[in-house]
Amino acid sequence: MSKFPHLRQDFAASIVVFLVAVPLCVGVAVASGVPAELGLVTGIVGGLVTGLLPGSSLQVSGPAAGLTVLVFEAVSEFGVSALGVIVLMAGLLQLAMGFLRIGRWFRAISVSVVEGMLCGIGLVIIAGQIYAAAGMKAPEAGIGKIVGLPGAFADALGSTKALASLAIGAGTIAVIVLWKKTPKKAQTVPGALAAVLLATVVSLAFGLPVATVEVEGLLGVIQPPGLDAFGELAGPAIWGTIIAFALIASAESLFSAAAVDRMHDAPRTQYDKEMIAQGGGNTVCGLLGALPMTAVIVRSSANVSAGAKTKASRVLHGVWLLLFAAALPSALALIPLPALAGILVHAGWKLIPFRQVAGLWRSHRGEALILVVTAVSIVVVNMFEGVLIGLALAVVKTAWEASHLKTEVIDKGAGPIQVYLSGNATFLRLPKILDNLEALPRDHPIEVDLSGLHHLDHACRTALENWAQRHSAPDTEPVKVTTTHAPARADDGAVGPDSSSSGRVRNLG
């Protein structure tokens, strides 16, 4: 025991994580349009491969609800046979990013974009799984799923089978929500697992006409990508999906790592090594033709809450998944599909950051706008382009804020008009600068003080020079531009200290 001082705690935690992982692995696979066993394969790899690699000590990896929408779109467009090569190439890309030490830079991604991404995914998951809960086929487009819901409910009301299926799905959600109010001894069984077990017992006891999971066997679903699948790489379309897999899986994993680090006192996550660990796991998943993986906050928080101390807990949870998939695959065939849909509706709801949106709206409305636009873009367009729109909006907002400029005009009636510029004078603020300066009277002397500028780019420098020359024409009063105590450097030139001029801006480069 001296070599493994925390074995008892890690063993107990691994059982809890295993019980949490089983229904989620199966549910994510079914929602992604692939055999249920592939979700278990990814969970096994997440435990046995990623779990053994250095990076994050306590977070747990496996198939995630956050990638469900992207996987479903990829399977619909390229087929299940191409999924392996997509995940494989995404894994190799993650490995490259990890070895190039790019992992830490994912912390620079706007949190509003990430929250917006999860919000958009959550909305699409909820809408899509409501159809699944009713035993209906969902429209492919995200906006189509939402717009079609009223018609789907109307159709369900006229079908006994659909109503029975919806009842199982709604009952599953109710059990998960209410399970937290049960005695603590009962809560040793995770709510999602309890809900699935109860839904299975009820559907069998009453002979309800609901669809169940189709089972193909663990070895039957493992299909390494063939030459035909690698041939898809010749087309540019698949590369957008590969890049989306790699970037979104990496962002979700590293943001999860940051959240999990706040839950425990174990060693902190090494982001580049965690990127390599995720890439290694996805590479193996790709070779097996399985789902992509990310670090999953639900399983990770369950791991920490259960008292895990080392990575042994996440490795052992992979062992239990392997034993379950090998010994009890027929048990999956008893699980009602609407119960899995209910689990994912609940998971999708938890992805929507209601509190964050409200808090941002009160304090940072620009960030709240980015979050909402990202979410809506994912629903209306698709996952990859929605995230790109969010990132572009975040960059534009940052550039705009970085060019903050204050213009103060003081006219005392006697003496020259004094204009003080402070902040960052960039091309984004050039229209404002020129509007203020050109509105000044041409028959009055003017003093422009640039000493408060932290940054003056080439466009503003040139515009100020031209304006000063025009305003100092023979028939106008002269302009005096002072740059006392201005910064030593500004873009490609400097605003020289202790300098002043009449009619032009001097010492700018």
N, C-alpha and C positions, 0 to 999 in steps of 0.2 A: 504493500500500500504506500510505502514511502516514495516510490517513483510516481505514483498517481494519487497525490493527497486529496484531490477533489473528485475522485471517481464516483463516489456515491451521489454527490450533487449533480454531476454531469450526466450520470446514468438516468436519474429521475427526470432531469430537464429534457433529455433526449426523447423520453417516452411522451412527454407533453407536446413537444414540437412535432413528433411523428403523428400524434392524434390530430393536431391542428393541420398538418400538411396533407393528409390523405384526402379529405373532401375538397380542399383547394386545388390540389394537383389534378384531380379527376375533373372538377368543375371547369378549370381553366382550359383543359384539353378539349372538353366537349364544346365549350363556347368558342374555341378557336377553329372548330371544324375538323379536328383530327381525332384519331382513336384515343380513348380514355387512358390507355396504358402509356401513351407517349408522355403524358403529364407526370406519371410515376417515374418514368425513365429520367426525365429532367430533374425531378426531385432527388433521385438516387445519385445522379452525377453531381448535383449541387452539394450533397453531403459527402460523398466519397472522394470527389476530385477537388472541387473548390474548397470544401471544408478542411482538407489537409494542407492547402497552400497558405502561405503567410499573407497578411494584409489586414483584415479585420478579425478580431479574436472571437466575437460572439454573434455577429450577424449571420443569418441563415439564408442560403440561396435556393432558388427553385423557380418553377414557372410562376409568373406573376400576372395578376389581373390587369396591370398597367400595360402589358404587351398584347393583351387579347385582341384588341381592335386591329393592331398592326399585323399580327399573325393571321387573323381571319382575312384581311385584305390581301395579304401575300398568297395565302392558300387559294383564295378565289381567283386571283390573277394568274398565278404560275403553277398551281397544283401542289398536292401534298408531296409529290416526288421531288420538287425543287426546294422544299423547305429545308432539307438537310444541307444543301450547298449554300443557301442563304445564311443559315445559322453558322455554318463552318467559316465562311468568309468574314462574317461579322465578328466571330471569335478571334480570327487571325488579325483583324483590324484592331480589336481591343488589345491583343498582345503587343502589337506594334506601338500603339499609343502608350501602353504601360512601360515598355522598354525605352521609349523616347521621353519618358517622364512627363507625359501630358496629363496624367490622372489628376494631379493637384489643380490644374486649370479648370476642371469642371466645377470647382467651388466658385469660380468667377461668373458662372451662368446666373442670370437674374432669377431670384427665387420666385418672382411673380410669373415668369415664363414656365417654370417647373410646376408651380401650383396650378397655373392655367392649363398646362398639359394634362395634369392629373384630373382636373375638373372636367375637361372635355372628354377624356377617356371615360370617366365615371358616368357622364351623361349618356354616352353612346352605349356603354355596357348596360346601364339600367334599361334604356329603351329597347335594346336588342333582346335582353333576357326576359322582358315581359312577354314578348312573343313566344320565347322558348317555354316559359312557364305555362302558357296557354296551349302549347303543342302546335304552334303555328310557325310558318317560315317567315323570317324577318326580312324586310327590304335590305338591300346591300348598302345603300348610302346612309350615312349617319342622319342627315336631315330627313331622309325618307322614313327612317325608323320612328322618329319623333312625330312627324306629320301624320303618319299612318296609324298612330295609337288609338284615336277615337274610333276609327273604323274597325280596328281589331277588337276593341272591347265590345262594340255592337255585335260583331260576328260571334264572339265568345258567349254572349248572353243567350244566343239561340242554339248553343251546342252543349249537351250534357257532358260530353267528354272533355270539352274545353273548360267548363266550369269546375269539373272535378280536378283537372290538372292545375288550374289557377288556385284552387283551394289548397292543394299540396304545397305550391310555391309560396302562397301567403302564409300558410301555417309554419313553413320552414323559417321565414323571416321573423315571424312572431316569436318562435322558440328561441332564435338567436338573440333577439333583443331582450326578451324576458329572462333569459338564462342567467344574466348577471345578478338578478334579484333572488336567485335560489340560494340555499345554504352553501357555505364555502366547500363543504365536502362534495356536494354535487358538482361544483364548478371545477373539480379536478378533471372532469371530462369536458373538453372544449365545447362551447355552444354550437359551433357548426357541426361537429361530429354528432352531438346529441340530436340536433335537428334532423340530420340525415337518417340516423337510426330510427327515430320516431316516425319520420315520413315513410321509411321502408316498411316498418311494422304495420302502420295504418293502411298503406296501399295493399299489402298482402292480406291483412285481416279482413278488409272489406272488399277485396277483389276489385279495386278501382281501375277503370280503363285508362291508365296512364303509361306513357312510354318509359322504358328503362334503358340503362346504359348497355350498349352493344360491346361485347367482349370478344377480342381476337386472340388473346394470349400474348404474353410478354415478348416471346421470341418472334411471334408472327408480325408484330408491328415495327420491329427494328429493321429498318431498310436503309443501309448506307447509300449515299447518293451515287448514282451511276453516271456513265459517260454522257448520257442524254441530258442529265441535270446540269453537269458542268458545261455543256454546250450552251445553256441559257446565259452564261456569263458573257457571251459574245454580244448580247444585246444591251444597250444602255439602260433600259427600263429597270432591270433587276438590280442595278448598282445603286439606284436611289433607295430601294428597299433595304439593301445591305447596309448602306450608310445610316439609314434611319434606325435599323435594329441596333447597330453598334453604338450610336450616339445616345439614343433614348435609354437603352439598357444600361449604359455606363452612367448616365446622369442619374437615373433612378437608383442605381446601386450605391453611388457615392453620396447622394443626398440621404439615402437610408443609413449609410455608415455614420454620417454626421449626427443623425438623430439618435442612433443606437449608442453612440459614444457618450451622449448626454445621460444615458440611463444607467451606466455602470462605471466602476473605478478600475476596470482592467486596462491593459495597454491600449493606447489610442490607435485608430486606424492609420495604416501607412497607405496613402491613396494610390500611389503608383503600383505598389505590390498588390493592392486589392484589384486594380484594373487588370493586372496580369492574371490574378486568380480567376476573375470573371471571364477573361478571354480564354484561359485554359479550359474552364468548364464549358463554355459555349463551343469551343473547338471540338471537344469530345461529343457534346450533344449533336453538333452538325454531322459528325462521322456516323452517329447512330440514327440520324434522321429524326431527331426528337425536337421538342419545343425549345426556344431560347430561354435562357435563365437570367434572372437578376437577383440581387439581394432583396428579400421581401420583409417589409417592416412588420407585418402581422406575426410571421413566424419568429422574427428576430426579437420582438418585444416579448413574445411568449417564452422564448429561450432565456432572456434575462430575468423575467418575472419568476420563472420556475427555479431560479437559483444557479444557473450555469456559471461555471468559473473559468473554463478553458474551451478550446475548440473541439474537445472530445465529444461534447454534447451534439454538435452539428454533424460530426462524422457518424456517431452512433445512430442519429435519426435517419441517415442515409442507409445504414445497415438494416434498420427496421422496415424501411420502405422496400428495400430489395427482398427481404424475407416475405413481406406481405404480398408483393407483386408475384413472387414465385410460388408461394404456397396457397394463396387464397384469391386467385384471379376471378374465380366464379362468383365471389361475393359481390363484385362490381356489377354483375348482371342484375342484381336485385334492387339497385339504387334507382329511384324514380328520377327521370330527367328534370321535372319541375322543381325537385328539391335542390338539385345543383344550380338551377336557374335562380332560385331564391337566395342561395348562398352568394352568388355573384351580384345579384341586385343589392344585397346588403354591403358587399365589398365595394361596389361602384358608388353607393351612397357615401361611404366613408372616405372615398377619394375626393369628394367635393368639399373644398375648404370654406365652409360657410363663415366660420369665425374670422378667418384670415381676410376674406373679402370685406366683411363689415369693418374690421380694424383698419385695413388699408384705406377704405373709403373715407374714414374719419381723419386719418393722418397723412396719407399719401395717395391722393386720387389718381395721379398719373400711373402709379404702380397697379392700382385697382383696375384701371382701364386696360393695361397690358394683360393682366390676368383674364379679364372678361373677353377681350378680343382674341386671345390665344385659344380659350375654350370654345368660343363660337366658331372660330376658323376651323378647328378640328372637327366640329360637328358638321359644318356646312361643306368644307372641302375634303380634307383627309388629314390623317395624323401627321405625316411628314411636313406637308406644306403648312399646316396650321402652326407647328412648332417654328418653322422658318419665319412665318409672319410675326409671331410673338418675339422672336429674337431680333428681327429687323426693327420692330417697334421699340424694343428696349434700347437698342443701339442709338436710334434717333432721339429718344428721350434723354439718354445720357449725354449725347452730343449737345443737345439743346440746353440742358442744365449746366454743362461744363462751360458753355459760352455765356454764362450769366453776366449781364452788364447793367450798370447803373449810370444814368446820365442826370446830372443835376445842373440846372441853369439858374444863376443868380443875377438879377438885374436890379440894382439899387437906385436906378434913375440917373445918378451922377457917376461918371467914370465908365470904364469898359464893362461889357457884359461878361460874366465869368461862367465858364462851362467846365464842370468837373466830370471826368470819365473814370470809373473804377470797375474792377472786375476783370473779365476776359473779353477782349475785343476780337471776335472771330467773324468769318464771313457770314455765319448764321445770324449775327446781330447787325450786320452792315446796313440793311435797310433802315433799322431803327436809328442808328447813328446818323446817317445822312438825312433822314427826315427831321431829326431834331436840329441839326446844324443848318440845314437849308431853310428852316423856318425862322432863323434869326434875321433881324434887319440888316441890310447891306450898308446902311448909312451910319453904322455905330461901331466903334472899336470893340473887338472881342478878344478875350483871353481864354484859351483852351488849355486846361491842366490835365496832363496824361499821367501824373505821378501815381495815381491810384490804380493804374492798370497792372495786372499780373502777367498778362499775355496780350501780344499784339501781332496778329498774323499778317501775311504779305498783302492780302486783299484789303484789309482795313488800313494798313500803312499807306498803300498807294492811293486809296480813296481820300484819306486825310490830306495827303500832299496835294492832290488835285483840287480839293475843296479850298484849301488854304490859298493856293495860287489864284483861284477864281475870285475869292473873296478879297484878295489884296490887289485887285486890278486898280488902275489909276483913278477911276471914278468911285471907288469904295474906300471905306475906312480899313486900316490894316488889321491883320489878325496876328495875335501874339500867342504862340504855342509853347507852353512850358512843360518840361519833362523831369523836373527835379525829383530825385529819389525814386525814379522809375526802375524797374528790374533791369539787370545787366543784359539779359538775353530775352528775345521775344521772337519765336519762330525762326526765320532765316536771318533776322537782324536784331539789333539791340536798340533799346531806347536809352540813349546815353545819359548818364547822371549829370545833374547841374548844367543843363543846356536849355536854351530858349531861342526862339527865332521869330521873325516877323515875316509873314507871308508864306512860310513853308515849314514842314516838319523835318527837323534836322536830326542827324545821328541815329538813323534808323537802320543802317546796314551798310 
